[in-house]
Every structure is written in structure tokens, then in C-alpha cells.
């Protein structure tokens, strides 16, 4: 590789982990200041701070699958532990875990959508490579 190629790659580098963290906070993956989402899950067309185009995203069902994966892996062991150690009334346990599942899902879904969009931006997927 020539020095110019290395320099060009360094200028075009978009670190993945910072973009994921900014997206998880529902902020623009480019600047980290502008809001990524309006409403609950609707993505802004552009960042209000830096002008980054965000309409290129293709999050689709990815955030929902990740939400189910995380909630299931967190609540399944908790369900087992609560049943083995505390033996609560079945109705009480069903109510507790239903509320916990819904609350955790509603909390994680927009954040995971932001993380997926941040990942796509960092990897220049779906048209994100042509914009700022």
C-alpha cells in the first residue's frame, strides 16, 4: 500500500463501536448530537446538527430480533431463579414477568434500532458511503 492509500483509508474510517454507542443513545452516528429518531421508531431523514443523511438505513426486522434475543436471555434465567428459590404464586409470577418483558422490550427497541443504524453508517452500508 502506498502512503496516499493509507491516508485515504484513515480519512474515510468510521469506527464501529462509537457509532454503535451513539446509535444506542438514539443520536446521530456521525456527530452524536442530533436526534436519530422522532416519534417512537421513525428515523429522521437528516441530522438536525450536522446534516448527515439518515434515510438510507435498512433496519427492517433486525432491532426486533435483537430485542427478543436480549429480553429472552435476560428474563429466562430470572424466571428459573425466581421459580426455584422463591416459588411465587403462578399468577403473580406471570404478571411480574409479563410487565418486565413488555417494559424491557419497549425500552430496548428504539435503542437497538439506533445501534443497527449506527452499524450500517459505520460500515457504509445501503448508501451511507456516499454522504457526509
N, C-alpha and C positions, 0 to 999 in steps of 0.2 A: 504494500500500500504506500502511496505517496503521502507526503505531509499534507498536501491540499485535500486529499480524500479523508484523512483522519480529522482534519479541521472541519470539513463539511459535515462529517458524521457527528462530531461533537456539537456543532451548532444546531443540528436537526434532532438531537437526542431529547427525548421526552421520558423522564424517569417514571417508571410504572407505579412504584409504591406511593410517592407523593400524590400522583393523580388519583390513585385509589382512595387515599385518605381524604383528599379534597372532595371527591365524589361522595364518599360516605357521609361527609358533613353537609351534603347537598349544596356544595359550592362549585363554581366553575372549575374544571380541571386545569385550565390554563393559568388563571390569576389567583384563584382561591378566594375571591371576594364577592363576585356576583352570584346571585341565586341561580341554581341549576333548574329547580322545579318551581312551577306556580301551581296553585290548586294542590292536589294531593300527589298525583303521579304525572302530571303534564309537564313536559320538558319545554323550557323557553327556547325560542328559535335562536336567539343570540344572547350572549352575556351582556348585562347592562353596564358592566365596568370596563371590560377590555374589548368587547365586540366579537369575541370568539363565536363562530357559528356552531350551534349545538344540534341543529335539526338533522344532522347526518346519522344520529345514533340509531342503532337497531337492537334495543334491549329486549324486545319481544317478551318471551316467557322466562328468560334467564333469571331475573330477580325473583320471580315467584318460585321457581325450582330451588334456588339458593335459600329462600326464606323457609320453605318446607323442610329442606335438609337441616338447616341450623336449628329451627324450632323443634323438630323431631329428635335431633341428637341431644338437645338440652333437656327436653321435658320427659323423654322416655326413661332415662336413668332416675330422674326425680320422681317419676311415677312409681318406679320399682322401689326406691328407697322409702318413700312415704308409705307404701303399702306394707313393706316388710317390717319397718320399725314402728310405725305409729298406728296402723290398722284403722284409719278413719272410716266413718260411715260411707258407704259407696256413693250416696247422693252428694255428700259433702266433697268427697274427693273428685267426683265428676265435675261438680260446679267449680271447684278451685282450679282444676287443670283446664277446663274449658275457658274460663276467664283468662288464665295465664297464657294459653295458646293464642287466643284472639288478640290480647294486648301485645304480646311479643311479636306476633305477625304484623300487626298494624304499625308497630314501632320500626321493625326491620325493613319492611318492603320498600319504602321510598329511599332509605339509606343504601340498600343493596342495589337499587336501580341506579342511583348516583355512582356507586362504585363500578358497576358494569359500564356505564357511560364513560367514566374516568379511564377505565382499562382500554376501551375502544379508542379514546382520544390519544392515550399514550402510545398505543401500538399503530396509530394512523389507519385504523380500520374504517371502512364504509364512507370514505370521502373526507375523513378528518385530516388526511395528509396534505390536502390542497389549501386548507385555510390557515389562519394565523398560528 
